[in-house]
Amino acid sequence: MVFDAPLEEGARREECHLFPSAKSDHYLVTANIKLKLRKVQQQGQRGRQLDIGKLKCQNINKEFVLELRNRFGALGALADSTDEDPDIHTKWETIKNTYVEAATKILGYRDKKNKEWLTPGTWQKIEQRTNLRPRY
């Protein structure tokens, strides 16, 4: 077996087997490796995605627009009552939060779809190959 330099000293025992359950005509190579683990640096987490596909439905679209108008109407009345002029960053945060809250309330979040790795047809092919292979 060939290892990269960091894995060379961790290899303890290598063996070569022919397993009928491996579903392959190649030899299965196994090895015992001792690794030293270290912490993986995490990248920034993405926020959950809103289900904007629901906006194609006219009923949900009208409901979303109505919710936004109600929220911005309340914000406009609140802004008129205050004497201070907020800076552009405060205005942007207010607008962004209004959109996100309305979208969360009306649209909700998109569900994550996990695709199966092997389809039922693939499992049938694996079974056929297992049955055709000679038993030792």
C-alpha positions as CSV (number, residue, x, y, z in Angstrom):
1,M,0.0,0.0,0.0
2,V,1.1,3.5,-0.7
3,F,0.5,6.3,1.8
4,D,1.1,9.9,2.0
5,A,3.9,10.9,4.3
6,P,1.6,11.9,7.3
7,L,-0.2,8.5,7.1
8,E,2.9,6.3,6.7
9,E,3.9,6.1,10.3
10,G,0.3,5.5,11.3
11,A,-0.2,2.3,9.2
12,R,-0.1,-0.7,11.5
13,R,-1.2,-3.7,9.4
14,E,-2.3,-4.1,5.8
15,E,-4.2,-7.1,4.4
16,C,-5.7,-8.0,1.0
17,H,-9.0,-9.9,0.9
18,L,-11.5,-11.2,-1.7
19,F,-14.9,-10.7,-0.1
20,P,-18.1,-11.8,-1.9
21,S,-20.0,-9.0,-0.1
22,A,-17.7,-6.4,-1.6
23,K,-19.7,-6.7,-4.9
24,S,-16.6,-6.2,-7.0
25,D,-14.0,-8.3,-8.9
26,H,-11.2,-6.3,-7.3
27,Y,-9.4,-7.3,-4.2
28,L,-10.4,-5.4,-1.1
29,V,-7.4,-3.9,0.8
30,T,-7.8,-3.3,4.5
31,A,-5.5,-1.5,6.8
32,N,-5.4,-0.6,10.5
33,I,-4.3,3.0,10.8
34,K,-3.7,5.0,13.9
35,L,-4.5,8.7,13.4
36,K,-4.0,11.8,15.5
37,L,-7.1,13.9,15.3
38,R,-7.2,17.7,15.4
39,K,-9.9,20.2,15.4
40,V,-11.3,21.2,12.0
41,Q,-11.7,24.9,11.4
42,Q,-15.3,25.6,10.6
43,Q,-16.3,27.9,7.8
44,G,-19.0,30.5,8.4
45,Q,-22.4,29.0,8.7
46,R,-25.0,29.8,6.1
47,G,-28.4,30.9,7.3
48,R,-31.5,28.9,6.5
49,Q,-32.9,29.7,3.1
50,L,-36.5,31.1,2.8
51,D,-38.9,29.3,0.5
52,I,-39.3,32.0,-2.1
53,G,-40.7,29.5,-4.5
54,K,-44.1,29.9,-2.7
55,L,-44.3,33.4,-4.1
56,K,-45.3,32.0,-7.4
57,C,-48.7,31.1,-5.9
58,Q,-50.9,34.2,-6.2
59,N,-52.7,33.7,-2.8
60,I,-49.4,33.5,-0.9
61,N,-47.9,36.4,-2.9
62,K,-50.9,38.6,-2.0
63,E,-50.7,37.6,1.6
64,F,-46.9,38.4,1.7
65,V,-47.4,41.8,0.0
66,L,-50.2,42.7,2.5
67,E,-48.0,41.7,5.4
68,L,-45.2,43.9,4.1
69,R,-47.5,46.8,3.7
70,N,-48.9,46.4,7.2
71,R,-45.4,46.3,8.7
72,F,-44.0,49.2,6.7
73,G,-47.1,51.2,7.5
74,A,-46.5,50.7,11.2
75,L,-42.8,51.5,10.7
76,G,-43.7,54.7,8.8
77,A,-46.0,55.8,11.7
78,L,-43.2,55.0,14.2
79,A,-40.6,56.9,12.1
80,D,-42.9,60.0,11.9
81,S,-43.3,60.1,15.7
82,T,-39.6,60.2,16.4
83,D,-37.7,63.4,15.9
84,E,-34.3,61.9,15.3
85,D,-33.0,61.1,11.8
86,P,-31.5,57.6,11.9
87,D,-28.4,56.9,9.8
88,I,-28.5,54.8,6.7
89,H,-27.3,51.7,8.5
90,T,-30.2,51.8,11.0
91,K,-32.6,52.3,8.1
92,W,-31.2,49.3,6.2
93,E,-31.3,47.0,9.3
94,T,-34.9,48.0,9.8
95,I,-35.9,47.3,6.2
96,K,-34.0,44.0,6.1
97,N,-35.5,42.8,9.4
98,T,-39.0,43.7,8.2
99,Y,-38.6,41.7,5.0
100,V,-37.0,38.7,6.8
101,E,-39.7,38.6,9.6
102,A,-42.5,38.9,7.1
103,A,-41.0,36.2,4.8
104,T,-40.4,33.9,7.8
105,K,-44.0,34.3,9.0
106,I,-45.7,33.9,5.5
107,L,-43.2,31.8,3.5
108,G,-41.3,29.7,6.0
109,Y,-38.0,28.0,5.4
110,R,-37.0,25.7,2.6
111,D,-36.7,22.0,3.6
112,K,-33.4,20.4,2.9
113,K,-33.7,17.5,0.4
114,N,-31.4,14.6,0.9
115,K,-31.0,12.5,-2.2
116,E,-30.6,8.8,-1.7
117,W,-27.2,7.5,-2.8
118,L,-28.4,4.2,-4.2
119,T,-31.7,3.8,-6.0
120,P,-33.8,0.6,-5.7
121,G,-32.7,-0.3,-9.3
122,T,-29.1,-0.1,-8.2
123,W,-29.7,-2.4,-5.2
124,Q,-31.4,-5.0,-7.6
125,K,-28.2,-4.9,-9.8
126,I,-26.0,-5.5,-6.7
127,E,-28.2,-8.5,-5.7
128,Q,-28.0,-9.9,-9.2
129,R,-24.2,-9.6,-9.2
130,T,-24.0,-11.2,-5.8
131,N,-26.1,-14.2,-6.9
132,L,-24.0,-14.7,-10.1
133,R,-20.7,-14.7,-8.3
134,P,-19.3,-18.1,-7.3
135,R,-19.4,-18.9,-3.6
136,Y,-16.2,-20.1,-1.9
